[in-house]
Amino acid sequence: MSESIAVFAKAALPGRVKTRLTPVLSPEQAAAFHQACVEDIWRTALALVGEGARLYTDEPFEPWMDLAGPDCVRYQKGPDLGVRMLNCFEDLAQEGFRRMMIIGADSPQVPPAHYREGLDLLVSEKDAVLGMSSDGGFYAVGCRKPRRMMFRDVHWSTELAYSETRAAFELAGLSLKSGMYTHYDVDTPEDLERLRREPSLGPRLHAWFRANPRTS
């Protein structure tokens, strides 16, 4: 196995996930939406890298065990997102992976080919990739050899996350490869309606939208 994709996913608990959607969704609907996103993204990761897929959760959550199996579920470790991602990359490197990517659950509309293109850009040990989100964050990050300083001084969950991570990569000696597409996160009711119109959603999201025809 030379490639890995780690899906970062919070436990799908009502009131804990997708809270910015609760003006139009109940906490239970928002949790079910998050779970559908994770399930579809997990299937994408599995299709792309097979046994190299990992699911990193923030806390024990039985549906993630059922989805990925106990051998593929890991726990996020660290006080902030940067430390958790660095620890993930270091874990994957210790498993022997040479191309590694972390993806979140906020952009379920990203085509598998766009992740594939990002992995293929990782050629040398200095290479890294970032898939930019339209809100200034990023939906994917990849590298071949993690560096201790690669996420230093980044203000997470802000519009500065992408630009500050780029700067941190440069200081850490990583070469950011261009080529990944920009996508959007599904954070607001407007984003949710935009997602509904996407032509190629996964089966779990299709089922969720059929069960929730009115969300505005």
MDTraj code that builds the backbone (N, CA, C; nanometers):
import mdtraj as md
import numpy as np

residues = "MET SER GLU SER ILE ALA VAL PHE ALA LYS ALA ALA LEU PRO GLY ARG VAL LYS THR ARG LEU THR PRO VAL LEU SER PRO GLU GLN ALA ALA ALA PHE HIS GLN ALA CYS VAL GLU ASP ILE TRP ARG THR ALA LEU ALA LEU VAL GLY GLU GLY ALA ARG LEU TYR THR ASP GLU PRO PHE GLU PRO TRP MET ASP LEU ALA GLY PRO ASP CYS VAL ARG TYR GLN LYS GLY PRO ASP LEU GLY VAL ARG MET LEU ASN CYS PHE GLU ASP LEU ALA GLN GLU GLY PHE ARG ARG MET MET ILE ILE GLY ALA ASP SER PRO GLN VAL PRO PRO ALA HIS TYR ARG GLU GLY LEU ASP LEU LEU VAL SER GLU LYS ASP ALA VAL LEU GLY MET SER SER ASP GLY GLY PHE TYR ALA VAL GLY CYS ARG LYS PRO ARG ARG MET MET PHE ARG ASP VAL HIS TRP SER THR GLU LEU ALA TYR SER GLU THR ARG ALA ALA PHE GLU LEU ALA GLY LEU SER LEU LYS SER GLY MET TYR THR HIS TYR ASP VAL ASP THR PRO GLU ASP LEU GLU ARG LEU ARG ARG GLU PRO SER LEU GLY PRO ARG LEU HIS ALA TRP PHE ARG ALA ASN PRO ARG THR SER".split()
xyz = np.array([
    [0.0848, -0.1194, 0.0000],
    [0.0000, 0.0000, 0.0000],
    [0.0876, 0.1234, 0.0000],
    [0.0666, 0.2126, -0.0949],
    [0.1488, 0.3328, -0.1021],
    [0.0689, 0.4602, -0.0824],
    [-0.0638, 0.4525, -0.0894],
    [-0.1471, 0.5718, -0.0791],
    [-0.2503, 0.5565, 0.0318],
    [-0.2789, 0.6680, 0.0975],
    [-0.3826, 0.6669, 0.2005],
    [-0.4652, 0.7944, 0.1916],
    [-0.5934, 0.7811, 0.2151],
    [-0.6819, 0.8952, 0.2375],
    [-0.7444, 0.8785, 0.3747],
    [-0.7283, 0.9792, 0.4588],
    [-0.7891, 0.9798, 0.5912],
    [-0.9075, 1.0755, 0.5901],
    [-1.0239, 1.0246, 0.6239],
    [-1.1444, 1.1068, 0.6335],
    [-1.1581, 1.1538, 0.7777],
    [-1.1524, 1.2843, 0.7992],
    [-1.1734, 1.3415, 0.9320],
    [-1.3237, 1.3630, 0.9513],
    [-1.3801, 1.3027, 1.0567],
    [-1.5249, 1.3076, 1.0760],
    [-1.5595, 1.3164, 1.2238],
    [-1.6360, 1.4178, 1.2595],
    [-1.6903, 1.4255, 1.3943],
    [-1.8000, 1.3208, 1.4114],
    [-1.8214, 1.2782, 1.5352],
    [-1.9357, 1.1927, 1.5642],
    [-2.0641, 1.2672, 1.5286],
    [-2.1559, 1.1984, 1.4632],
    [-2.2789, 1.2623, 1.4135],
    [-2.3839, 1.2682, 1.5239],
    [-2.3637, 1.3583, 1.6184],
    [-2.4520, 1.3719, 1.7338],
    [-2.5354, 1.4992, 1.7210],
    [-2.6662, 1.4908, 1.7427],
    [-2.7511, 1.6099, 1.7327],
    [-2.7030, 1.7221, 1.8244],
    [-2.6995, 1.8420, 1.7690],
    [-2.6546, 1.9576, 1.8441],
    [-2.5055, 1.9775, 1.8458],
    [-2.4308, 1.8839, 1.7862],
    [-2.2842, 1.8908, 1.7873],
    [-2.2251, 1.9098, 1.6480],
    [-2.3017, 1.8847, 1.5459],
    [-2.2511, 1.8948, 1.4085],
    [-2.3485, 1.9765, 1.3236],
    [-2.2926, 2.0463, 1.2246],
    [-2.3720, 2.1228, 1.1281],
    [-2.4720, 2.2164, 1.1970],
    [-2.4276, 2.2812, 1.3029],
    [-2.5178, 2.3676, 1.3787],
    [-2.5582, 2.4920, 1.3002],
    [-2.4783, 2.5333, 1.2030],
    [-2.5151, 2.6510, 1.1226],
    [-2.6291, 2.6213, 1.0253],
    [-2.6646, 2.4938, 1.0130],
    [-2.7792, 2.4574, 0.9296],
    [-2.9094, 2.4514, 1.0087],
    [-2.9015, 2.4668, 1.1414],
    [-3.0218, 2.4469, 1.2224],
    [-3.1273, 2.5563, 1.2081],
    [-3.1002, 2.6700, 1.1416],
    [-3.2152, 2.7553, 1.1096],
    [-3.3182, 2.6868, 1.0197],
    [-3.2750, 2.5904, 0.9395],
    [-3.3684, 2.5217, 0.8494],
    [-3.3776, 2.3721, 0.8778],
    [-3.2887, 2.3193, 0.9605],
    [-3.2902, 2.1778, 0.9961],
    [-3.3013, 2.1627, 1.1468],
    [-3.3647, 2.0559, 1.1907],
    [-3.3592, 2.0218, 1.3326],
    [-3.2204, 1.9673, 1.3642],
    [-3.1792, 1.9662, 1.4911],
    [-3.0500, 1.9059, 1.5244],
    [-3.0385, 1.7614, 1.4761],
    [-3.1500, 1.6886, 1.4800],
    [-3.1474, 1.5497, 1.4342],
    [-3.1290, 1.5417, 1.2827],
    [-3.1955, 1.6295, 1.2095],
    [-3.1760, 1.6333, 1.0640],
    [-3.0325, 1.6709, 1.0286],
    [-2.9770, 1.7680, 1.1006],
    [-2.8398, 1.8106, 1.0734],
    [-2.7414, 1.6975, 1.0997],
    [-2.7643, 1.6221, 1.2069],
    [-2.6763, 1.5093, 1.2367],
    [-2.6882, 1.4014, 1.1295],
    [-2.8100, 1.3753, 1.0840],
    [-2.8290, 1.2754, 0.9785],
    [-2.7653, 1.3215, 0.8480],
    [-2.7724, 1.4515, 0.8203],
    [-2.7061, 1.5048, 0.7009],
    [-2.5554, 1.4846, 0.7103],
    [-2.4971, 1.5180, 0.8242],
    [-2.3528, 1.4990, 0.8433],
    [-2.3154, 1.3521, 0.8252],
    [-2.3953, 1.2630, 0.8806],
    [-2.3648, 1.1208, 0.8678],
    [-2.3705, 1.0772, 0.7216],
    [-2.4673, 1.1275, 0.6468],
    [-2.4758, 1.0935, 0.5044],
    [-2.3532, 1.1433, 0.4291],
    [-2.3077, 1.2648, 0.4618],
    [-2.1863, 1.3179, 0.3981],
    [-2.0672, 1.2268, 0.4250],
    [-2.0490, 1.1899, 0.5508],
    [-1.9342, 1.1066, 0.5873],
    [-1.9410, 0.9718, 0.5170],
    [-2.0586, 0.9124, 0.5129],
    [-2.0710, 0.7805, 0.4503],
    [-2.0378, 0.7860, 0.3017],
    [-2.0842, 0.8889, 0.2325],
    [-2.0516, 0.9006, 0.0901],
    [-1.9032, 0.9300, 0.0690],
    [-1.8465, 1.0176, 0.1508],
    [-1.7042, 1.0500, 0.1362],
    [-1.6184, 0.9289, 0.1699],
    [-1.6591, 0.8511, 0.2684],
    [-1.5840, 0.7293, 0.3000],
    [-1.5826, 0.6345, 0.1802],
    [-1.6949, 0.6191, 0.1154],
    [-1.7001, 0.5304, -0.0018],
    [-1.6109, 0.5827, -0.1139],
    [-1.6015, 0.7149, -0.1265],
    [-1.5098, 0.7726, -0.2245],
    [-1.3658, 0.7374, -0.1900],
    [-1.3284, 0.7548, -0.0633],
    [-1.1920, 0.7224, -0.0212],
    [-1.1612, 0.5751, -0.0448],
    [-1.2570, 0.4903, -0.0126],
    [-1.2372, 0.3466, -0.0295],
    [-1.2184, 0.3113, -0.1768],
    [-1.2956, 0.3762, -0.2637],
    [-1.2830, 0.3489, -0.4069],
    [-1.1484, 0.3952, -0.4615],
    [-1.0927, 0.5020, -0.4043],
    [-0.9679, 0.5577, -0.4557],
    [-0.8449, 0.4841, -0.4053],
    [-0.8428, 0.4467, -0.2779],
    [-0.7194, 0.3895, -0.2211],
    [-0.7409, 0.2545, -0.1539],
    [-0.8607, 0.2012, -0.1592],
    [-0.8845, 0.0679, -0.1059],
    [-0.8472, 0.0547, 0.0405],
    [-0.7587, -0.0394, 0.0709],
    [-0.7207, -0.0658, 0.2091],
    [-0.6423, 0.0483, 0.2723],
    [-0.6075, 0.1493, 0.1930],
    [-0.5394, 0.2658, 0.2477],
    [-0.6333, 0.3696, 0.3066],
    [-0.7641, 0.3467, 0.3019],
    [-0.8602, 0.4416, 0.3584],
    [-0.8637, 0.4289, 0.5104],
    [-0.8703, 0.5440, 0.5767],
    [-0.8812, 0.5498, 0.7222],
    [-0.9887, 0.6521, 0.7585],
    [-1.0587, 0.6271, 0.8686],
    [-1.1579, 0.7215, 0.9186],
    [-1.1135, 0.7683, 1.0565],
    [-1.0845, 0.8971, 1.0668],
    [-1.0380, 0.9564, 1.1929],
    [-1.1541, 1.0312, 1.2579],
    [-1.1999, 0.9822, 1.3721],
    [-1.3120, 1.0417, 1.4424],
    [-1.2646, 1.1189, 1.5651],
    [-1.3473, 1.2135, 1.6095],
    [-1.3096, 1.2926, 1.7270],
    [-1.3442, 1.2224, 1.8573],
    [-1.4318, 1.1220, 1.8514],
    [-1.4690, 1.0465, 1.9708],
    [-1.5332, 0.9152, 1.9270],
    [-1.5433, 0.8177, 2.0175],
    [-1.6045, 0.6906, 1.9794],
    [-1.7475, 0.7108, 1.9286],
    [-1.7781, 0.6445, 1.8173],
    [-1.9102, 0.6581, 1.7557],
    [-1.9371, 0.5297, 1.6789],
    [-2.0314, 0.4520, 1.7277],
    [-2.0536, 0.3178, 1.6749],
    [-2.0823, 0.3148, 1.5247],
    [-2.1609, 0.4087, 1.4697],
    [-2.1835, 0.4038, 1.3248],
    [-2.0561, 0.4143, 1.2415],
    [-1.9547, 0.4828, 1.2912],
    [-1.8286, 0.4882, 1.2158],
    [-1.7591, 0.3524, 1.2191],
    [-1.7691, 0.2819, 1.3311],
    [-1.7144, 0.1464, 1.3367],
    [-1.7869, 0.0556, 1.2377],
    [-1.9189, 0.0701, 1.2316],
    [-1.9964, -0.0114, 1.1379],
    [-1.9621, 0.0233, 0.9935],
    [-1.9367, 0.1506, 0.9673],
    [-1.9080, 0.1961, 0.8313],
    [-1.7717, 0.1496, 0.7829],
    [-1.6687, 0.1759, 0.8622],
    [-1.5311, 0.1536, 0.8168],
    [-1.4686, 0.0263, 0.8718],
    [-1.5221, -0.0248, 0.9823],
    [-1.4613, -0.1402, 1.0467],
    [-1.3564, -0.0965, 1.1474],
    [-1.3418, -0.1686, 1.2570],
    [-1.2497, -0.1268, 1.3636],
    [-1.1045, -0.1166, 1.3198],
    [-1.0644, -0.1914, 1.2186],
    [-0.9250, -0.1850, 1.1736],
    [-0.8927, -0.0551, 1.1012],
    [-0.9943, 0.0152, 1.0530],
    [-0.9709, 0.1376, 0.9749],
    [-1.0094, 0.2648, 1.0492],
    [-1.0674, 0.2527, 1.1678],
    [-1.1058, 0.3705, 1.2459],
    [-0.9914, 0.4102, 1.3381],
    [-0.9599, 0.5387, 1.3377],
    [-0.8575, 0.5948, 1.4255],
    [-0.9181, 0.7142, 1.4995],
    [-0.8455, 0.7611, 1.6021],
    [-0.8933, 0.8748, 1.6802],
    [-0.8024, 0.9948, 1.6599],
    [-0.8648, 1.1104, 1.6381],
    [-0.7890, 1.2337, 1.6241],
    [-0.7222, 1.2668, 1.7576],
    [-0.5965, 1.3103, 1.7495],
    [-0.5191, 1.3380, 1.8711],
    [-0.4604, 1.4781, 1.8631],
    [-0.4873, 1.5594, 1.9644],
    [-0.4266, 1.6915, 1.9686],
    [-0.5245, 1.8006, 2.0057],
    [-0.4731, 1.9146, 2.0526],
    [-0.5586, 2.0232, 2.1017],
    [-0.6227, 2.1087, 1.9935],
    [-0.5686, 2.1067, 1.8716],
    [-0.6297, 2.1844, 1.7638],
    [-0.6173, 2.1073, 1.6333],
    [-0.6823, 2.1600, 1.5303],
    [-0.6888, 2.0869, 1.4037],
    [-0.5510, 2.0630, 1.3443],
    [-0.4624, 2.1620, 1.3531],
    [-0.3295, 2.1447, 1.2960],
    [-0.2529, 2.0309, 1.3602],
    [-0.2564, 2.0233, 1.4923],
    [-0.1876, 1.9145, 1.5627],
    [-0.2516, 1.7811, 1.5279],
    [-0.3834, 1.7787, 1.5194],
    [-0.4514, 1.6530, 1.4868],
    [-0.4154, 1.6046, 1.3466],
    [-0.4076, 1.6973, 1.2514],
    [-0.3705, 1.6567, 1.1155],
    [-0.2247, 1.6129, 1.1082],
    [-0.1363, 1.6836, 1.1765],
    [0.0041, 1.6425, 1.1774],
    [0.0182, 1.5035, 1.2377],
    [-0.0486, 1.4784, 1.3499],
    [-0.0423, 1.3460, 1.4116],
    [-0.0962, 1.2391, 1.3173],
    [-0.2016, 1.2717, 1.2445],
    [-0.2566, 1.1775, 1.1469],
    [-0.1539, 1.1455, 1.0391],
    [-0.0932, 1.2486, 0.9804],
    [0.0072, 1.2248, 0.8767],
    [0.1229, 1.1406, 0.9302],
    [0.1668, 1.1697, 1.0507],
    [0.2775, 1.0926, 1.1075],
    [0.2365, 0.9476, 1.1309],
    [0.1125, 0.9251, 1.1748],
    [0.0631, 0.7880, 1.1908],
    [0.0628, 0.7146, 1.0568],
    [0.0128, 0.7814, 0.9537],
    [0.0054, 0.7174, 0.8220],
    [0.1442, 0.6883, 0.7670],
    [0.2373, 0.7805, 0.7889],
    [0.3746, 0.7573, 0.7438],
    [0.4350, 0.6366, 0.8146],
    [0.4050, 0.6214, 0.9427],
    [0.4563, 0.5062, 1.0170],
    [0.3958, 0.3757, 0.9674],
    [0.2746, 0.3836, 0.9116],
    [0.2139, 0.2637, 0.8525],
    [0.2776, 0.2278, 0.7185],
    [0.3579, 0.3188, 0.6638],
    [0.4269, 0.2898, 0.5393],
    [0.3701, 0.3566, 0.4161],
    [0.2737, 0.4467, 0.4331],
    [0.2162, 0.5151, 0.3176],
    [0.3108, 0.6232, 0.2676],
    [0.3120, 0.6424, 0.1357],
    [0.4029, 0.7384, 0.0734],
    [0.3293, 0.8576, 0.0122],
    [0.2034, 0.8412, -0.0162],
    [0.1188, 0.9534, -0.0583],
    [0.0002, 0.9561, 0.0364],
    [-0.0204, 1.0699, 0.1017],
    [-0.1217, 1.0770, 0.2067],
    [-0.2074, 1.2011, 0.1878],
    [-0.3360, 1.1857, 0.2097],
    [-0.4286, 1.2987, 0.1986],
    [-0.5306, 1.2914, 0.3110],
    [-0.5613, 1.4069, 0.3687],
    [-0.6682, 1.4196, 0.4668],
    [-0.7811, 1.4987, 0.4024],
    [-0.9028, 1.4473, 0.4129],
    [-1.0186, 1.5194, 0.3613],
    [-1.1232, 1.5285, 0.4717],
    [-1.2020, 1.6353, 0.4673],
    [-1.3077, 1.6540, 0.5649],
    [-1.4417, 1.6094, 0.5102],
    [-1.5465, 1.6404, 0.5866],
    [-1.6814, 1.5987, 0.5483],
    [-1.7687, 1.7159, 0.5067],
    [-1.7097, 1.8331, 0.4890],
    [-1.7887, 1.9528, 0.4597],
    [-1.8116, 1.9770, 0.3113],
    [-1.7441, 1.9016, 0.2250],
    [-1.7560, 1.9233, 0.0799],
    [-1.7857, 1.7909, 0.0099],
    [-1.9041, 1.7345, 0.0319],
    [-1.9331, 1.6012, -0.0233],
    [-1.9522, 1.5993, -0.1739],
    [-1.9567, 1.7174, -0.2367],
    [-1.9776, 1.7243, -0.3814],
    [-1.8486, 1.7116, -0.4615],
    [-1.7332, 1.7072, -0.3947],
    [-1.6056, 1.7001, -0.4671],
    [-1.5985, 1.5684, -0.5450],
    [-1.5759, 1.5729, -0.6756],
    [-1.5667, 1.4490, -0.7531],
    [-1.4438, 1.3673, -0.7121],
    [-1.4541, 1.2364, -0.7122],
    [-1.3372, 1.1537, -0.6796],
    [-1.2151, 1.1879, -0.7638],
    [-1.2361, 1.2245, -0.8899],
    [-1.1228, 1.2559, -0.9774],
    [-1.0400, 1.3723, -0.9251],
    [-1.1020, 1.4647, -0.8529],
    [-1.0269, 1.5789, -0.8014],
    [-0.9343, 1.5375, -0.6872],
    [-0.9769, 1.4425, -0.6064],
    [-0.8856, 1.3881, -0.5055],
    [-0.7733, 1.3087, -0.5724],
    [-0.8104, 1.2318, -0.6738],
    [-0.7103, 1.1524, -0.7463],
    [-0.6028, 1.2423, -0.8063],
    [-0.6435, 1.3529, -0.8643],
    [-0.5468, 1.4459, -0.9228],
    [-0.4541, 1.5024, -0.8163],
    [-0.5079, 1.5303, -0.6977],
    [-0.4243, 1.5800, -0.5894],
    [-0.3204, 1.4788, -0.5454],
    [-0.3601, 1.3537, -0.5302],
    [-0.2640, 1.2494, -0.4934],
    [-0.1551, 1.2349, -0.5988],
    [-0.1937, 1.2432, -0.7247],
    [-0.0962, 1.2253, -0.8323],
    [0.0062, 1.3383, -0.8387],
    [-0.0251, 1.4528, -0.7788],
    [0.0701, 1.5644, -0.7764],
    [0.1823, 1.5433, -0.6752],
    [0.1660, 1.4471, -0.5858],
    [0.2651, 1.4227, -0.4810],
    [0.3738, 1.3302, -0.5355],
    [0.4773, 1.3906, -0.5914],
    [0.5831, 1.3147, -0.6590],
    [0.7092, 1.3071, -0.5734],
    [0.7576, 1.4216, -0.5263],
    [0.8800, 1.4232, -0.4456],
    [0.8454, 1.4369, -0.2980],
    [0.9455, 1.4147, -0.2116],
    [0.9213, 1.4201, -0.0677],
    [0.8845, 1.5596, -0.0192],
    [0.9149, 1.6628, -0.0975],
    [0.8818, 1.7993, -0.0570],
    [0.7430, 1.8433, -0.1024],
    [0.6773, 1.7619, -0.1837],
    [0.5512, 1.8042, -0.2436],
    [0.4363, 1.8026, -0.1423],
    [0.3460, 1.8996, -0.1581],
    [0.2239, 1.9055, -0.0790],
    [0.1136, 1.9640, -0.1657],
    [-0.0111, 1.9357, -0.1292],
    [-0.1254, 1.9901, -0.2022],
    [-0.2284, 2.0419, -0.1027],
    [-0.3046, 2.1412, -0.1470],
    [-0.4174, 2.1948, -0.0716],
    [-0.5341, 2.2142, -0.1674],
    [-0.6492, 2.1638, -0.1301],
    [-0.7702, 2.1915, -0.2054],
    [-0.8434, 2.3065, -0.1389],
    [-0.8447, 2.4208, -0.2033],
    [-0.8992, 2.5419, -0.1416],
    [-1.0513, 2.5400, -0.1386],
    [-1.1064, 2.5885, -0.0271],
    [-1.2500, 2.6125, -0.0160],
    [-1.2783, 2.7595, -0.0440],
    [-1.3953, 2.7866, -0.0958],
    [-1.4283, 2.9240, -0.1346],
    [-1.4395, 3.0185, -0.0158],
    [-1.4486, 2.9649, 0.1063],
    [-1.4564, 3.0504, 0.2247],
    [-1.3197, 3.0821, 0.2838],
    [-1.2127, 3.0403, 0.2160],
    [-1.0782, 3.0686, 0.2637],
    [-1.0131, 2.9564, 0.3409],
    [-1.0839, 2.8474, 0.3611],
    [-1.0254, 2.7288, 0.4231],
    [-0.9807, 2.6298, 0.3169],
    [-0.9761, 2.5024, 0.3534],
    [-0.9438, 2.4002, 0.2534],
    [-1.0161, 2.2710, 0.2871],
    [-1.0495, 2.1952, 0.1816],
    [-1.1251, 2.0715, 0.1965],
    [-1.0361, 1.9479, 0.1903],
    [-0.9105, 1.9651, 0.1492],
    [-0.8177, 1.8526, 0.1392],
    [-0.6760, 1.9030, 0.1562],
    [-0.5922, 1.8204, 0.2162],
    [-0.4502, 1.8519, 0.2305],
    [-0.3732, 1.7216, 0.2146],
    [-0.2647, 1.7274, 0.1383],
    [-0.1875, 1.6064, 0.1145],
    [-0.0387, 1.6327, 0.1167],
    [0.0368, 1.5291, 0.1472],
    [0.1829, 1.5389, 0.1454],
    [0.2415, 1.3990, 0.1331],
    [0.3725, 1.3943, 0.1128],
    [0.4452, 1.2673, 0.1134],
    [0.5238, 1.2485, 0.2426],
    [0.5784, 1.3572, 0.2938],
    [0.6587, 1.3495, 0.4152],
    [0.6204, 1.4652, 0.5066],
    [0.5473, 1.4374, 0.6161],
    [0.5026, 1.5465, 0.7030],
    [0.6194, 1.6178, 0.7702],
    [0.5992, 1.7469, 0.7925],
    [0.6983, 1.8306, 0.8605],
    [0.6365, 1.8850, 0.9889],
    [0.7157, 1.8921, 1.0931],
    [0.6639, 1.9311, 1.2238],
    [0.6007, 2.0698, 1.2236],
    [0.6472, 2.1590, 1.1381],
    [0.6002, 2.2978, 1.1400],
    [0.4962, 2.3270, 1.0321],
    [0.4439, 2.2240, 0.9670],
    [0.3631, 2.2488, 0.8476],
    [0.2287, 2.3154, 0.8760],
    [0.1812, 2.3110, 0.9994],
    [0.0544, 2.3759, 1.0333],
    [0.0718, 2.4814, 1.1427],
    [0.1912, 2.5351, 1.1546],
    [0.2187, 2.6296, 1.2631],
    [0.1518, 2.7650, 1.2366],
    [0.0966, 2.8227, 1.3440],
    [0.0415, 2.9594, 1.3429],
    [-0.0717, 2.9776, 1.2429],
    [-0.1553, 2.8764, 1.2296],
    [-0.2726, 2.8866, 1.1424],
    [-0.3963, 2.9125, 1.2286],
    [-0.4749, 3.0101, 1.1891],
    [-0.6009, 3.0389, 1.2573],
    [-0.7108, 2.9532, 1.1934],
    [-0.7435, 2.8445, 1.2607],
    [-0.8383, 2.7489, 1.2047],
    [-0.9800, 2.8043, 1.2083],
    [-1.0615, 2.7553, 1.1171],
    [-1.2021, 2.7953, 1.1049],
    [-1.2172, 2.9443, 1.0773],
    [-1.1207, 3.0004, 1.0044],
    [-1.1295, 3.1396, 0.9603],
    [-1.0989, 3.1458, 0.8115],
    [-1.1220, 3.2636, 0.7527],
    [-1.0933, 3.2829, 0.6107],
    [-0.9437, 3.2895, 0.5825],
    [-0.8613, 3.2832, 0.6877],
    [-0.7159, 3.2885, 0.6714],
    [-0.6516, 3.1501, 0.6665],
    [-0.7285, 3.0453, 0.6904],
    [-0.6694, 2.9125, 0.7079],
    [-0.5883, 2.8679, 0.5861],
    [-0.6419, 2.8882, 0.4662],
    [-0.5700, 2.8442, 0.3464],
    [-0.4412, 2.9236, 0.3286],
    [-0.4494, 3.0549, 0.3330],
    [-0.3305, 3.1375, 0.3081],
    [-0.2251, 3.1168, 0.4159],
    [-0.2662, 3.1017, 0.5399],
    [-0.1686, 3.0803, 0.6470],
    [-0.1065, 2.9414, 0.6388],
    [-0.1821, 2.8427, 0.5935],
    [-0.1244, 2.7095, 0.5747],
    [-0.0243, 2.7109, 0.4603],
    [-0.0541, 2.7824, 0.3539],
    [0.0435, 2.7978, 0.2448],
    [0.1741, 2.8564, 0.2977],
    [0.1633, 2.9598, 0.3795],
    [0.2831, 3.0227, 0.4352],
    [0.3574, 2.9262, 0.5266],
    [0.2845, 2.8492, 0.6062],
    [0.3482, 2.7520, 0.6948],
    [0.4194, 2.6434, 0.6148],
    [0.3585, 2.5989, 0.5044],
    [0.4235, 2.4998, 0.4186],
    [0.5579, 2.5521, 0.3684],
    [0.5582, 2.6764, 0.3244],
    [0.6820, 2.7338, 0.2715],
    [0.7906, 2.7377, 0.3787],
    [0.7540, 2.7801, 0.4987],
    [0.8515, 2.7861, 0.6075],
    [0.8995, 2.6470, 0.6478],
    [0.8121, 2.5469, 0.6311],
    [0.8485, 2.4096, 0.6663],
    [0.9282, 2.3401, 0.5567],
    [0.9479, 2.4068, 0.4431],
    [1.0247, 2.3473, 0.3345],
    [0.9442, 2.2609, 0.2406],
    [0.8121, 2.2754, 0.2438],
    [0.7266, 2.2002, 0.1529],
    [0.6993, 2.2811, 0.0267],
    [0.6841, 2.2109, -0.0837],
    [0.6559, 2.2737, -0.2127],
    [0.5092, 2.2507, -0.2470],
    [0.4283, 2.3573, -0.2411],
    [0.2858, 2.3445, -0.2684],
    [0.2628, 2.3332, -0.4191],
    [0.2048, 2.2219, -0.4606],
    [0.1784, 2.1968, -0.6018],
    [0.0412, 2.2524, -0.6395],
    [0.0354, 2.3244, -0.7494],
    [-0.0920, 2.3770, -0.7975],
    [-0.1630, 2.2708, -0.8803],
    [-0.2945, 2.2816, -0.8869],
    [-0.3690, 2.1886, -0.9699],
    [-0.4985, 2.1396, -0.9091],
    [-0.5166, 2.1554, -0.7767],
    [-0.6421, 2.1120, -0.7167],
    [-0.7487, 2.2200, -0.7355],
    [-0.8702, 2.1761, -0.7605],
    [-0.9808, 2.2675, -0.7860],
    [-1.0297, 2.3320, -0.6561],
    [-1.0913, 2.4491, -0.6693],
    [-1.1581, 2.5138, -0.5567],
    [-1.3008, 2.4610, -0.5462],
    [-1.3445, 2.4326, -0.4238],
    [-1.4812, 2.3876, -0.3982],
    [-1.5395, 2.4671, -0.2819],
    [-1.6630, 2.4384, -0.2473],
    [-1.7288, 2.5088, -0.1369],
    [-1.7621, 2.4113, -0.0245],
    [-1.7632, 2.4636, 0.0977],
    [-1.8111, 2.3882, 0.2123],
    [-1.9621, 2.4055, 0.2243],
    [-2.0276, 2.3048, 0.2780],
    [-2.1713, 2.3138, 0.3030],
    [-2.1903, 2.3522, 0.4495],
    [-2.2000, 2.4808, 0.4750],
    [-2.2099, 2.5330, 0.6113],
    [-2.3404, 2.6064, 0.6382],
    [-2.4025, 2.6618, 0.5358],
    [-2.5191, 2.7476, 0.5537],
    [-2.6390, 2.6907, 0.4784],
    [-2.7601, 2.7398, 0.5091],
    [-2.8768, 2.6947, 0.4327],
    [-2.8619, 2.7181, 0.2825],
    [-2.7983, 2.8270, 0.2438],
    [-2.7768, 2.8536, 0.1012],
    [-2.6849, 2.7481, 0.0393],
    [-2.5808, 2.7098, 0.1132],
    [-2.4916, 2.6037, 0.0652],
    [-2.5675, 2.4725, 0.0488],
    [-2.6574, 2.4457, 0.1424],
    [-2.7340, 2.3212, 0.1378],
    [-2.8205, 2.3152, 0.0125],
    [-2.8848, 2.4259, -0.0216],
    [-2.9665, 2.4282, -0.1428],
    [-2.8801, 2.4171, -0.2681],
    [-2.7624, 2.4744, -0.2643],
    [-2.6693, 2.4592, -0.3770],
    [-2.6294, 2.3128, -0.3920],
    [-2.6047, 2.2465, -0.2798],
    [-2.5678, 2.1049, -0.2846],
    [-2.6815, 2.0216, -0.3426],
    [-2.8035, 2.0541, -0.3061],
    [-2.9189, 1.9792, -0.3564],
    [-2.9205, 1.9752, -0.5092],
    [-2.8698, 2.0800, -0.5725],
    [-2.8729, 2.0889, -0.7189],
    [-2.7521, 2.0246, -0.7860],
    [-2.6582, 1.9736, -0.7076],
    [-2.5407, 1.9099, -0.7669],
    [-2.5829, 1.7853, -0.8456],
    [-2.5251, 1.7640, -0.9630],
    [-2.5710, 1.6538, -1.0484],
    [-2.5241, 1.5153, -1.0059],
    [-2.4175, 1.5069, -0.9284],
    [-2.3608, 1.3734, -0.9017],
    [-2.3286, 1.3569, -0.7538],
    [-2.4334, 1.3485, -0.6730],
    [-2.4150, 1.3230, -0.5307],
    [-2.4107, 1.1729, -0.5044],
    [-2.3558, 1.1369, -0.3895],
    [-2.3500, 0.9973, -0.3508],
    [-2.4863, 0.9443, -0.3080],
    [-2.4992, 0.8130, -0.2932],
    [-2.6298, 0.7524, -0.2641],
    [-2.6880, 0.7920, -0.1294],
    [-2.6046, 0.8094, -0.0274],
    [-2.6581, 0.8453, 0.1035],
    [-2.7130, 0.9875, 0.1028],
    [-2.6464, 1.0791, 0.0344],
    [-2.6994, 1.2152, 0.0264],
    [-2.8252, 1.2210, -0.0590],
    [-2.8288, 1.1446, -0.1670],
    [-2.9523, 1.1373, -0.2455],
    [-3.0682, 1.0927, -0.1562],
    [-3.0440, 0.9911, -0.0748],
    [-3.1489, 0.9404, 0.0136],
    [-3.1884, 1.0454, 0.1170],
    [-3.0891, 1.1187, 0.1689],
    [-3.1199, 1.2218, 0.2686],
    [-3.2058, 1.3317, 0.2071],
    [-3.1712, 1.3771, 0.0888],
    [-3.2499, 1.4830, 0.0251],
    [-3.3909, 1.4347, -0.0101],
    [-3.4056, 1.3090, -0.0481],
    [-3.5403, 1.2569, -0.0738],
    [-3.6240, 1.2575, 0.0539],
    [-3.5593, 1.2273, 0.1661],
    [-3.6306, 1.2246, 0.2939],
    [-3.6546, 1.3639, 0.3509],
    [-3.5816, 1.4628, 0.2988],
    [-3.5926, 1.6005, 0.3480],
    [-3.6110, 1.6943, 0.2289],
    [-3.7277, 1.6890, 0.1644],
    [-3.7457, 1.7648, 0.0396],
    [-3.7498, 1.9157, 0.0580],
    [-3.7829, 1.9620, 0.1785],
    [-3.7917, 2.1061, 0.2015],
    [-3.6961, 2.1442, 0.3139],
    [-3.5947, 2.2229, 0.2791],
    [-3.4972, 2.2659, 0.3800],
    [-3.4768, 2.4163, 0.3744],
    [-3.5703, 2.4891, 0.3206],
    [-3.5576, 2.6350, 0.3144],
    [-3.6930, 2.6999, 0.3385],
])
top = md.Topology()
chain = top.add_chain()
for i, resn in enumerate(residues, 1):
    res = top.add_residue(resn, chain, resSeq=i)
    for name in ("N", "CA", "C"):
        top.add_atom(name, md.element.get_by_symbol(name[0]), res)
traj = md.Trajectory(xyz[None], top)
